[in-house]
Amino acid sequence: MAEHVYEVSVTWSGATTGYRDYSRNHLLLTAGPPPIEASADPVVGRGDGARWNPEQLLVASLADCHMLWYLHLCVDAGVVVTDYRDDAVGVMDNIRFQHVTLRPRVTVTEASMVAPAEQLHAEAHKKCFIANSVNFPVGHEPVIVVG
């Protein structure tokens, strides 16, 4: 099996003079795309709510990986998707994520594609690298509509 390497830099500067005093704002960088302005969760870690936090990024990674596999599988199965939106939710206690639920709403072009479109979510879950790497359940509540 091929090995894939992903390099990301996290940069921060400031002064850690006191727990309430230092900024949690930082940048996530990699070659190619623009930086992501990140921070800690405002409720948990005194961060900036206008920036992405690691917990949001984990839920987004799960939803994104699932979508990309799902669309690939739809192409292979002849299911024509014209719209996809996932309102994913992650639930965490004070120590770890308890679960993430993906709630994709998928629009297909024909009624005959609804059943296969529903079934392909299970296969996408099996193939998602991120879902296979976490130690908590990732559920799916897909809705398929014809449009």
Secondary structure, DSSP 8 states (H G I E B T S, - for coil): --------EEE--S--S-TTTS---EEEE-SSS--EEE---HHHH---TTSB-HHHHHHHHHHHHHHHHHHHHHHHHT--EEEEEE--EEEE-SSSEEEEEE-EEEEESSGGGHHHHHHHHHHHHHH-TTGGG-SS-EEE--EEEE-
